[in-house]
């Protein structure tokens, strides 16, 4: 395979290699998401893939391509999440030892999962660049093969099997919407899709906080950018792949950016209405559709849900914020007299308004709490906007000094 090219034949060969190894994940429809977006959406559920993301495809295809002597020397990778687990599991399946360098701040759950798939885990550095440098040093010292997370022809071909399966399952898809970090997934999907149907549109989606490939696509060159915090850590890549970029420039039709708020909103709807968990990076395609950023009204569109490995603390925050936006969770702070029965009186008002108390925090001390007074913060479960307005009105009528907390 050329260093500068990946073809449909390469993707088809990867599909043969992956047969019986990776799952042919479902291409699910959702009436709710289709109605909200105005498109006929088909979701490629790679969050149900082994190891929880599409990454196993490219990792296995790469390691499978190594010679016996190369496999005996092992493989090494740098990753904080999905690529780590994909490489670890692929290496174990192919009876190859693996070393994964993860940042010192990596989630304990992801570290344990990577170890559980059979890898030796080394914690080093605080950034991707630092872990990458360490992984390359280990590769050079031990003679092991470095498995790049996206900028490798075999990896790209493996990821391309996602697009192959989508068009096999639904040949008349008009637009494919794909999450983008380093670019390996969309590069592979584009290679397969455009070769099968040159008329199909491919749209990449990135986080506003990490728009590396978006900027490269729009400016026709890889340019530096200022990164920000994002919940979509799975696509928070500062240096997109050069090979991926060349394929994307030639094959991808458009790029859009989504905010963390849009990502969280999409995740919340998928969780509640589809009963499916996606990680933030995996939900960006759905987020772009719901935000009206993809211009494909009335079309059959395939959206890659690229992964489901979400931190439980992040998920908890997303659910809470989603309930707040839907006016189903209200946080209110009330100042009251510091005397017996005062809290009971407040709770009676809440009960009369038929709101459910989720939690109560009662404080008598603090710089902003007057002497002889107390503050209580209530998390209240409400039904909808009208119910919330009714509750707030009841608090006002009871002459309570309150403040809504967003």
TORKOL-4160 file (C-alpha; in steps of 0.2 Angstrom, whole numbers, padded with zeros to 4 digits, m for minus):
406
<pt num="1" X="0000" Y="0000" Z="0000"/>
<pt num="2" X="0007" Y="0017" Z="m0005"/>
<pt num="3" X="0012" Y="0029" Z="0009"/>
<pt num="4" X="0001" Y="0042" Z="0000"/>
<pt num="5" X="m0014" Y="0033" Z="m0005"/>
<pt num="6" X="m0028" Y="0022" Z="0002"/>
<pt num="7" X="m0040" Y="0013" Z="m0010"/>
<pt num="8" X="m0057" Y="0004" Z="m0010"/>
<pt num="9" X="m0047" Y="m0012" Z="m0012"/>
<pt num="10" X="m0037" Y="m0008" Z="0003"/>
<pt num="11" X="m0053" Y="m0006" Z="0013"/>
<pt num="12" X="m0061" Y="m0022" Z="0006"/>
<pt num="13" X="m0045" Y="m0031" Z="0011"/>
<pt num="14" X="m0046" Y="m0024" Z="0028"/>
<pt num="15" X="m0064" Y="m0030" Z="0029"/>
<pt num="16" X="m0059" Y="m0048" Z="0026"/>
<pt num="17" X="m0045" Y="m0047" Z="0039"/>
<pt num="18" X="m0058" Y="m0040" Z="0052"/>
<pt num="19" X="m0072" Y="m0053" Z="0048"/>
<pt num="20" X="m0076" Y="m0062" Z="0064"/>
<pt num="21" X="m0065" Y="m0050" Z="0074"/>
<pt num="22" X="m0075" Y="m0034" Z="0074"/>
<pt num="23" X="m0094" Y="m0033" Z="0075"/>
<pt num="24" X="m0104" Y="m0027" Z="0061"/>
<pt num="25" X="m0113" Y="m0014" Z="0071"/>
<pt num="26" X="m0131" Y="m0010" Z="0067"/>
<pt num="27" X="m0136" Y="0005" Z="0057"/>
<pt num="28" X="m0151" Y="0011" Z="0067"/>
<pt num="29" X="m0164" Y="0023" Z="0064"/>
<pt num="30" X="m0172" Y="0035" Z="0076"/>
<pt num="31" X="m0189" Y="0043" Z="0072"/>
<pt num="32" X="m0186" Y="0056" Z="0086"/>
<pt num="33" X="m0169" Y="0062" Z="0079"/>
<pt num="34" X="m0176" Y="0061" Z="0061"/>
<pt num="35" X="m0190" Y="0072" Z="0066"/>
<pt num="36" X="m0180" Y="0084" Z="0076"/>
<pt num="37" X="m0166" Y="0086" Z="0062"/>
<pt num="38" X="m0178" Y="0086" Z="0047"/>
<pt num="39" X="m0167" Y="0072" Z="0039"/>
<pt num="40" X="m0170" Y="0053" Z="0038"/>
<pt num="41" X="m0156" Y="0048" Z="0050"/>
<pt num="42" X="m0147" Y="0031" Z="0050"/>
<pt num="43" X="m0135" Y="0029" Z="0065"/>
<pt num="44" X="m0119" Y="0018" Z="0063"/>
<pt num="45" X="m0118" Y="0012" Z="0081"/>
<pt num="46" X="m0099" Y="0010" Z="0084"/>
<pt num="47" X="m0102" Y="0014" Z="0102"/>
<pt num="48" X="m0107" Y="m0005" Z="0102"/>
<pt num="49" X="m0091" Y="m0011" Z="0094"/>
<pt num="50" X="m0079" Y="m0021" Z="0104"/>
<pt num="51" X="m0069" Y="m0010" Z="0116"/>
<pt num="52" X="m0082" Y="0003" Z="0114"/>
<pt num="53" X="m0077" Y="0012" Z="0098"/>
<pt num="54" X="m0072" Y="0010" Z="0080"/>
<pt num="55" X="m0053" Y="0011" Z="0085"/>
<pt num="56" X="m0051" Y="m0008" Z="0085"/>
<pt num="57" X="m0054" Y="m0009" Z="0066"/>
<pt num="58" X="m0038" Y="0001" Z="0062"/>
<pt num="59" X="m0028" Y="m0006" Z="0076"/>
<pt num="60" X="m0031" Y="m0024" Z="0072"/>
<pt num="61" X="m0028" Y="m0021" Z="0053"/>
<pt num="62" X="m0012" Y="m0013" Z="0056"/>
<pt num="63" X="m0005" Y="m0026" Z="0068"/>
<pt num="64" X="m0011" Y="m0040" Z="0057"/>
<pt num="65" X="m0001" Y="m0033" Z="0043"/>
<pt num="66" X="0015" Y="m0035" Z="0053"/>
<pt num="67" X="0028" Y="m0049" Z="0050"/>
<pt num="68" X="0030" Y="m0063" Z="0062"/>
<pt num="69" X="0046" Y="m0055" Z="0068"/>
<pt num="70" X="0039" Y="m0038" Z="0070"/>
<pt num="71" X="0024" Y="m0045" Z="0080"/>
<pt num="72" X="0037" Y="m0054" Z="0092"/>
<pt num="73" X="0045" Y="m0037" Z="0096"/>
<pt num="74" X="0028" Y="m0030" Z="0101"/>
<pt num="75" X="0018" Y="m0014" Z="0097"/>
<pt num="76" X="0018" Y="0002" Z="0106"/>
<pt num="77" X="0005" Y="0016" Z="0106"/>
<pt num="78" X="0001" Y="0033" Z="0114"/>
<pt num="79" X="m0017" Y="0037" Z="0119"/>
<pt num="80" X="m0028" Y="0042" Z="0133"/>
<pt num="81" X="m0043" Y="0032" Z="0128"/>
<pt num="82" X="m0051" Y="0023" Z="0113"/>
<pt num="83" X="m0035" Y="0020" Z="0103"/>
<pt num="84" X="m0026" Y="0013" Z="0119"/>
<pt num="85" X="m0040" Y="0000" Z="0121"/>
<pt num="86" X="m0041" Y="m0004" Z="0103"/>
<pt num="87" X="m0022" Y="m0007" Z="0101"/>
<pt num="88" X="m0022" Y="m0017" Z="0117"/>
<pt num="89" X="m0036" Y="m0029" Z="0113"/>
<pt num="90" X="m0030" Y="m0031" Z="0095"/>
<pt num="91" X="m0012" Y="m0035" Z="0100"/>
<pt num="92" X="m0019" Y="m0048" Z="0113"/>
<pt num="93" X="m0030" Y="m0056" Z="0099"/>
<pt num="94" X="m0015" Y="m0058" Z="0088"/>
<pt num="95" X="m0004" Y="m0064" Z="0102"/>
<pt num="96" X="0007" Y="m0049" Z="0102"/>
<pt num="97" X="0013" Y="m0039" Z="0117"/>
<pt num="98" X="0008" Y="m0021" Z="0118"/>
<pt num="99" X="0014" Y="m0006" Z="0128"/>
<pt num="100" X="0002" Y="0009" Z="0129"/>
<pt num="101" X="0009" Y="0026" Z="0135"/>
<pt num="102" X="m0005" Y="0036" Z="0143"/>
<pt num="103" X="m0005" Y="0054" Z="0151"/>
<pt num="104" X="m0003" Y="0054" Z="0170"/>
<pt num="105" X="m0020" Y="0062" Z="0171"/>
<pt num="106" X="m0029" Y="0048" Z="0161"/>
<pt num="107" X="m0045" Y="0042" Z="0169"/>
<pt num="108" X="m0042" Y="0027" Z="0181"/>
<pt num="109" X="m0057" Y="0018" Z="0172"/>
<pt num="110" X="m0048" Y="0019" Z="0155"/>
<pt num="111" X="m0031" Y="0014" Z="0163"/>
<pt num="112" X="m0039" Y="m0001" Z="0170"/>
<pt num="113" X="m0049" Y="m0005" Z="0154"/>
<pt num="114" X="m0033" Y="m0004" Z="0144"/>
<pt num="115" X="m0024" Y="m0016" Z="0156"/>
<pt num="116" X="m0038" Y="m0027" Z="0156"/>
<pt num="117" X="m0036" Y="m0029" Z="0137"/>
<pt num="118" X="m0018" Y="m0035" Z="0140"/>
<pt num="119" X="m0007" Y="m0020" Z="0139"/>
<pt num="120" X="0008" Y="m0014" Z="0149"/>
<pt num="121" X="0003" Y="0004" Z="0153"/>
<pt num="122" X="0015" Y="0017" Z="0156"/>
<pt num="123" X="0009" Y="0034" Z="0163"/>
<pt num="124" X="0020" Y="0049" Z="0157"/>
<pt num="125" X="0017" Y="0067" Z="0154"/>
<pt num="126" X="0002" Y="0078" Z="0154"/>
<pt num="127" X="m0001" Y="0081" Z="0135"/>
<pt num="128" X="m0003" Y="0070" Z="0120"/>
<pt num="129" X="0014" Y="0077" Z="0113"/>
<pt num="130" X="0023" Y="0071" Z="0128"/>
<pt num="131" X="0015" Y="0054" Z="0128"/>
<pt num="132" X="0018" Y="0052" Z="0110"/>
<pt num="133" X="0037" Y="0057" Z="0112"/>
<pt num="134" X="0038" Y="0043" Z="0125"/>
<pt num="135" X="0030" Y="0030" Z="0115"/>
<pt num="136" X="0042" Y="0034" Z="0100"/>
<pt num="137" X="0057" Y="0032" Z="0112"/>
<pt num="138" X="0050" Y="0015" Z="0118"/>
<pt num="139" X="0048" Y="0010" Z="0100"/>
<pt num="140" X="0065" Y="0015" Z="0095"/>
<pt num="141" X="0073" Y="0007" Z="0111"/>
<pt num="142" X="0064" Y="m0010" Z="0111"/>
<pt num="143" X="0062" Y="m0012" Z="0092"/>
<pt num="144" X="0043" Y="m0012" Z="0093"/>
<pt num="145" X="0031" Y="m0006" Z="0080"/>
<pt num="146" X="0023" Y="0011" Z="0084"/>
<pt num="147" X="0004" Y="0010" Z="0080"/>
<pt num="148" X="m0001" Y="0028" Z="0075"/>
<pt num="149" X="m0019" Y="0032" Z="0080"/>
<pt num="150" X="m0024" Y="0039" Z="0063"/>
<pt num="151" X="m0010" Y="0044" Z="0051"/>
<pt num="152" X="m0006" Y="0027" Z="0044"/>
<pt num="153" X="m0013" Y="0018" Z="0028"/>
<pt num="154" X="m0017" Y="0002" Z="0037"/>
<pt num="155" X="m0026" Y="0011" Z="0051"/>
<pt num="156" X="m0036" Y="0022" Z="0038"/>
<pt num="157" X="m0041" Y="0006" Z="0028"/>
<pt num="158" X="m0047" Y="m0002" Z="0044"/>
<pt num="159" X="m0057" Y="0013" Z="0049"/>
<pt num="160" X="m0064" Y="0014" Z="0031"/>
<pt num="161" X="m0074" Y="m0003" Z="0034"/>
<pt num="162" X="m0086" Y="0008" Z="0044"/>
<pt num="163" X="m0091" Y="0017" Z="0028"/>
<pt num="164" X="m0091" Y="0000" Z="0018"/>
<pt num="165" X="m0104" Y="m0007" Z="0030"/>
<pt num="166" X="m0115" Y="0008" Z="0030"/>
<pt num="167" X="m0117" Y="0008" Z="0011"/>
<pt num="168" X="m0119" Y="m0011" Z="0011"/>
<pt num="169" X="m0133" Y="m0009" Z="0024"/>
<pt num="170" X="m0141" Y="0006" Z="0016"/>
<pt num="171" X="m0135" Y="0009" Z="m0002"/>
<pt num="172" X="m0145" Y="0025" Z="m0005"/>
<pt num="173" X="m0138" Y="0036" Z="0009"/>
<pt num="174" X="m0135" Y="0053" Z="0002"/>
<pt num="175" X="m0124" Y="0061" Z="0015"/>
<pt num="176" X="m0112" Y="0053" Z="0028"/>
<pt num="177" X="m0108" Y="0063" Z="0044"/>
<pt num="178" X="m0092" Y="0058" Z="0052"/>
<pt num="179" X="m0084" Y="0064" Z="0069"/>
<pt num="180" X="m0066" Y="0070" Z="0066"/>
<pt num="181" X="m0051" Y="0071" Z="0077"/>
<pt num="182" X="m0035" Y="0067" Z="0068"/>
<pt num="183" X="m0044" Y="0062" Z="0053"/>
<pt num="184" X="m0042" Y="0043" Z="0051"/>
<pt num="185" X="m0060" Y="0038" Z="0052"/>
<pt num="186" X="m0067" Y="0051" Z="0040"/>
<pt num="187" X="m0052" Y="0048" Z="0028"/>
<pt num="188" X="m0056" Y="0029" Z="0027"/>
<pt num="189" X="m0075" Y="0031" Z="0026"/>
<pt num="190" X="m0072" Y="0044" Z="0012"/>
<pt num="191" X="m0061" Y="0032" Z="0002"/>
<pt num="192" X="m0074" Y="0018" Z="0003"/>
<pt num="193" X="m0090" Y="0029" Z="0001"/>
<pt num="194" X="m0083" Y="0039" Z="m0014"/>
<pt num="195" X="m0077" Y="0024" Z="m0023"/>
<pt num="196" X="m0094" Y="0015" Z="m0021"/>
<pt num="197" X="m0105" Y="0030" Z="m0025"/>
<pt num="198" X="m0096" Y="0046" Z="m0031"/>
<pt num="199" X="m0111" Y="0056" Z="m0028"/>
<pt num="200" X="m0112" Y="0053" Z="m0009"/>
<pt num="201" X="m0108" Y="0068" Z="0001"/>
<pt num="202" X="m0096" Y="0067" Z="0016"/>
<pt num="203" X="m0097" Y="0080" Z="0030"/>
<pt num="204" X="m0084" Y="0080" Z="0044"/>
<pt num="205" X="m0089" Y="0087" Z="0062"/>
<pt num="206" X="m0076" Y="0094" Z="0074"/>
<pt num="207" X="m0077" Y="0102" Z="0091"/>
<pt num="208" X="m0076" Y="0121" Z="0091"/>
<pt num="209" X="m0062" Y="0119" Z="0104"/>
<pt num="210" X="m0051" Y="0108" Z="0093"/>
<pt num="211" X="m0054" Y="0113" Z="0074"/>
<pt num="212" X="m0038" Y="0107" Z="0067"/>
<pt num="213" X="m0044" Y="0098" Z="0052"/>
<pt num="214" X="m0058" Y="0110" Z="0050"/>
<pt num="215" X="m0046" Y="0124" Z="0048"/>
<pt num="216" X="m0035" Y="0114" Z="0037"/>
<pt num="217" X="m0049" Y="0110" Z="0026"/>
<pt num="218" X="m0055" Y="0128" Z="0025"/>
<pt num="219" X="m0038" Y="0136" Z="0022"/>
<pt num="220" X="m0031" Y="0122" Z="0011"/>
<pt num="221" X="m0016" Y="0120" Z="0023"/>
<pt num="222" X="m0012" Y="0113" Z="0040"/>
<pt num="223" X="m0011" Y="0128" Z="0051"/>
<pt num="224" X="m0009" Y="0131" Z="0070"/>
<pt num="225" X="m0024" Y="0135" Z="0081"/>
<pt num="226" X="m0028" Y="0139" Z="0099"/>
<pt num="227" X="m0035" Y="0124" Z="0108"/>
<pt num="228" X="m0048" Y="0126" Z="0122"/>
<pt num="229" X="m0057" Y="0115" Z="0134"/>
<pt num="230" X="m0069" Y="0102" Z="0128"/>
<pt num="231" X="m0080" Y="0088" Z="0134"/>
<pt num="232" X="m0076" Y="0079" Z="0117"/>
<pt num="233" X="m0059" Y="0073" Z="0122"/>
<pt num="234" X="m0059" Y="0059" Z="0110"/>
<pt num="235" X="m0057" Y="0071" Z="0095"/>
<pt num="236" X="m0046" Y="0084" Z="0104"/>
<pt num="237" X="m0032" Y="0082" Z="0092"/>
<pt num="238" X="m0020" Y="0097" Z="0090"/>
<pt num="239" X="m0010" Y="0090" Z="0075"/>
<pt num="240" X="m0021" Y="0081" Z="0062"/>
<pt num="241" X="m0014" Y="0068" Z="0051"/>
<pt num="242" X="m0004" Y="0073" Z="0035"/>
<pt num="243" X="m0010" Y="0058" Z="0025"/>
<pt num="244" X="m0027" Y="0060" Z="0032"/>
<pt num="245" X="m0027" Y="0078" Z="0027"/>
<pt num="246" X="m0023" Y="0074" Z="0009"/>
<pt num="247" X="m0037" Y="0061" Z="0007"/>
<pt num="248" X="m0049" Y="0073" Z="0016"/>
<pt num="249" X="m0045" Y="0088" Z="0004"/>
<pt num="250" X="m0048" Y="0077" Z="m0011"/>
<pt num="251" X="m0064" Y="0067" Z="m0005"/>
<pt num="252" X="m0073" Y="0076" Z="0009"/>
<pt num="253" X="m0087" Y="0089" Z="0004"/>
<pt num="254" X="m0089" Y="0100" Z="0019"/>
<pt num="255" X="m0084" Y="0103" Z="0038"/>
<pt num="256" X="m0094" Y="0110" Z="0052"/>
<pt num="257" X="m0090" Y="0114" Z="0070"/>
<pt num="258" X="m0101" Y="0110" Z="0086"/>
<pt num="259" X="m0101" Y="0117" Z="0103"/>
<pt num="260" X="m0100" Y="0108" Z="0119"/>
<pt num="261" X="m0118" Y="0113" Z="0123"/>
<pt num="262" X="m0124" Y="0106" Z="0107"/>
<pt num="263" X="m0114" Y="0090" Z="0110"/>
<pt num="264" X="m0121" Y="0088" Z="0127"/>
<pt num="265" X="m0139" Y="0091" Z="0121"/>
<pt num="266" X="m0137" Y="0078" Z="0107"/>
<pt num="267" X="m0130" Y="0065" Z="0120"/>
<pt num="268" X="m0145" Y="0069" Z="0132"/>
<pt num="269" X="m0158" Y="0066" Z="0118"/>
<pt num="270" X="m0149" Y="0050" Z="0112"/>
<pt num="271" X="m0149" Y="0043" Z="0130"/>
<pt num="272" X="m0167" Y="0047" Z="0134"/>
<pt num="273" X="m0175" Y="0044" Z="0118"/>
<pt num="274" X="m0164" Y="0030" Z="0110"/>
<pt num="275" X="m0158" Y="0022" Z="0126"/>
<pt num="276" X="m0141" Y="0023" Z="0120"/>
<pt num="277" X="m0125" Y="0030" Z="0127"/>
<pt num="278" X="m0112" Y="0039" Z="0116"/>
<pt num="279" X="m0097" Y="0048" Z="0122"/>
<pt num="280" X="m0096" Y="0066" Z="0118"/>
<pt num="281" X="m0084" Y="0063" Z="0103"/>
<pt num="282" X="m0096" Y="0050" Z="0097"/>
<pt num="283" X="m0111" Y="0062" Z="0098"/>
<pt num="284" X="m0104" Y="0076" Z="0087"/>
<pt num="285" X="m0112" Y="0070" Z="0071"/>
<pt num="286" X="m0129" Y="0069" Z="0079"/>
<pt num="287" X="m0126" Y="0086" Z="0087"/>
<pt num="288" X="m0122" Y="0094" Z="0070"/>
<pt num="289" X="m0138" Y="0087" Z="0063"/>
<pt num="290" X="m0149" Y="0093" Z="0077"/>
<pt num="291" X="m0141" Y="0110" Z="0076"/>
<pt num="292" X="m0146" Y="0112" Z="0058"/>
<pt num="293" X="m0127" Y="0113" Z="0053"/>
<pt num="294" X="m0128" Y="0099" Z="0040"/>
<pt num="295" X="m0138" Y="0105" Z="0024"/>
<pt num="296" X="m0147" Y="0089" Z="0019"/>
<pt num="297" X="m0166" Y="0091" Z="0023"/>
<pt num="298" X="m0176" Y="0076" Z="0018"/>
<pt num="299" X="m0161" Y="0066" Z="0014"/>
<pt num="300" X="m0156" Y="0049" Z="0020"/>
<pt num="301" X="m0141" Y="0052" Z="0030"/>
<pt num="302" X="m0129" Y="0041" Z="0039"/>
<pt num="303" X="m0121" Y="0047" Z="0055"/>
<pt num="304" X="m0106" Y="0038" Z="0063"/>
<pt num="305" X="m0108" Y="0037" Z="0082"/>
<pt num="306" X="m0090" Y="0033" Z="0084"/>
<pt num="307" X="m0089" Y="0028" Z="0102"/>
<pt num="308" X="m0097" Y="0025" Z="0119"/>
<pt num="309" X="m0083" Y="0026" Z="0132"/>
<pt num="310" X="m0089" Y="0040" Z="0143"/>
<pt num="311" X="m0083" Y="0045" Z="0160"/>
<pt num="312" X="m0097" Y="0042" Z="0172"/>
<pt num="313" X="m0094" Y="0059" Z="0180"/>
<pt num="314" X="m0096" Y="0068" Z="0164"/>
<pt num="315" X="m0112" Y="0058" Z="0160"/>
<pt num="316" X="m0119" Y="0063" Z="0177"/>
<pt num="317" X="m0116" Y="0082" Z="0172"/>
<pt num="318" X="m0123" Y="0080" Z="0155"/>
<pt num="319" X="m0139" Y="0072" Z="0162"/>
<pt num="320" X="m0141" Y="0086" Z="0175"/>
<pt num="321" X="m0138" Y="0100" Z="0162"/>
<pt num="322" X="m0150" Y="0092" Z="0150"/>
<pt num="323" X="m0164" Y="0091" Z="0163"/>
<pt num="324" X="m0161" Y="0109" Z="0167"/>
<pt num="325" X="m0162" Y="0114" Z="0149"/>
<pt num="326" X="m0178" Y="0104" Z="0148"/>
<pt num="327" X="m0185" Y="0113" Z="0163"/>
<pt num="328" X="m0186" Y="0097" Z="0173"/>
<pt num="329" X="m0173" Y="0101" Z="0186"/>
<pt num="330" X="m0173" Y="0117" Z="0195"/>
<pt num="331" X="m0160" Y="0123" Z="0207"/>
<pt num="332" X="m0165" Y="0137" Z="0220"/>
<pt num="333" X="m0157" Y="0145" Z="0234"/>
<pt num="334" X="m0168" Y="0152" Z="0248"/>
<pt num="335" X="m0163" Y="0163" Z="0263"/>
<pt num="336" X="m0174" Y="0159" Z="0278"/>
<pt num="337" X="m0175" Y="0162" Z="0297"/>
<pt num="338" X="m0163" Y="0151" Z="0307"/>
<pt num="339" X="m0177" Y="0144" Z="0318"/>
<pt num="340" X="m0186" Y="0127" Z="0320"/>
<pt num="341" X="m0199" Y="0124" Z="0307"/>
<pt num="342" X="m0192" Y="0137" Z="0294"/>
<pt num="343" X="m0186" Y="0123" Z="0283"/>
<pt num="344" X="m0202" Y="0113" Z="0285"/>
<pt num="345" X="m0212" Y="0128" Z="0279"/>
<pt num="346" X="m0202" Y="0129" Z="0263"/>
<pt num="347" X="m0204" Y="0111" Z="0260"/>
<pt num="348" X="m0222" Y="0112" Z="0262"/>
<pt num="349" X="m0223" Y="0125" Z="0248"/>
<pt num="350" X="m0213" Y="0114" Z="0237"/>
<pt num="351" X="m0224" Y="0099" Z="0241"/>
<pt num="352" X="m0240" Y="0109" Z="0238"/>
<pt num="353" X="m0233" Y="0114" Z="0221"/>
<pt num="354" X="m0230" Y="0095" Z="0218"/>
<pt num="355" X="m0212" Y="0096" Z="0214"/>
<pt num="356" X="m0200" Y="0082" Z="0220"/>
<pt num="357" X="m0185" Y="0086" Z="0231"/>
<pt num="358" X="m0169" Y="0079" Z="0224"/>
<pt num="359" X="m0157" Y="0086" Z="0237"/>
<pt num="360" X="m0156" Y="0099" Z="0251"/>
<pt num="361" X="m0141" Y="0108" Z="0257"/>
<pt num="362" X="m0144" Y="0118" Z="0273"/>
<pt num="363" X="m0130" Y="0131" Z="0278"/>
<pt num="364" X="m0130" Y="0142" Z="0294"/>
<pt num="365" X="m0112" Y="0149" Z="0292"/>
<pt num="366" X="m0103" Y="0157" Z="0278"/>
<pt num="367" X="m0097" Y="0175" Z="0273"/>
<pt num="368" X="m0114" Y="0179" Z="0264"/>
<pt num="369" X="m0126" Y="0171" Z="0277"/>
<pt num="370" X="m0132" Y="0185" Z="0289"/>
<pt num="371" X="m0132" Y="0181" Z="0308"/>
<pt num="372" X="m0149" Y="0174" Z="0313"/>
<pt num="373" X="m0152" Y="0168" Z="0295"/>
<pt num="374" X="m0148" Y="0152" Z="0285"/>
<pt num="375" X="m0147" Y="0147" Z="0267"/>
<pt num="376" X="m0155" Y="0132" Z="0259"/>
<pt num="377" X="m0151" Y="0126" Z="0242"/>
<pt num="378" X="m0164" Y="0114" Z="0234"/>
<pt num="379" X="m0163" Y="0103" Z="0219"/>
<pt num="380" X="m0180" Y="0101" Z="0213"/>
<pt num="381" X="m0188" Y="0089" Z="0200"/>
<pt num="382" X="m0201" Y="0097" Z="0189"/>
<pt num="383" X="m0211" Y="0091" Z="0175"/>
<pt num="384" X="m0209" Y="0105" Z="0162"/>
<pt num="385" X="m0208" Y="0124" Z="0159"/>
<pt num="386" X="m0226" Y="0127" Z="0165"/>
<pt num="387" X="m0223" Y="0117" Z="0181"/>
<pt num="388" X="m0207" Y="0126" Z="0184"/>
<pt num="389" X="m0216" Y="0143" Z="0182"/>
<pt num="390" X="m0230" Y="0137" Z="0194"/>
<pt num="391" X="m0217" Y="0132" Z="0207"/>
<pt num="392" X="m0208" Y="0149" Z="0206"/>
<pt num="393" X="m0224" Y="0158" Z="0208"/>
<pt num="394" X="m0228" Y="0148" Z="0223"/>
<pt num="395" X="m0212" Y="0153" Z="0231"/>
<pt num="396" X="m0215" Y="0171" Z="0227"/>
<pt num="397" X="m0233" Y="0170" Z="0234"/>
<pt num="398" X="m0226" Y="0163" Z="0250"/>
<pt num="399" X="m0215" Y="0178" Z="0252"/>
<pt num="400" X="m0199" Y="0168" Z="0252"/>
<pt num="401" X="m0182" Y="0176" Z="0247"/>
<pt num="402" X="m0176" Y="0165" Z="0234"/>
<pt num="403" X="m0163" Y="0165" Z="0219"/>
<pt num="404" X="m0164" Y="0153" Z="0204"/>
<pt num="405" X="m0147" Y="0145" Z="0201"/>
<pt num="406" X="m0142" Y="0141" Z="0183"/>
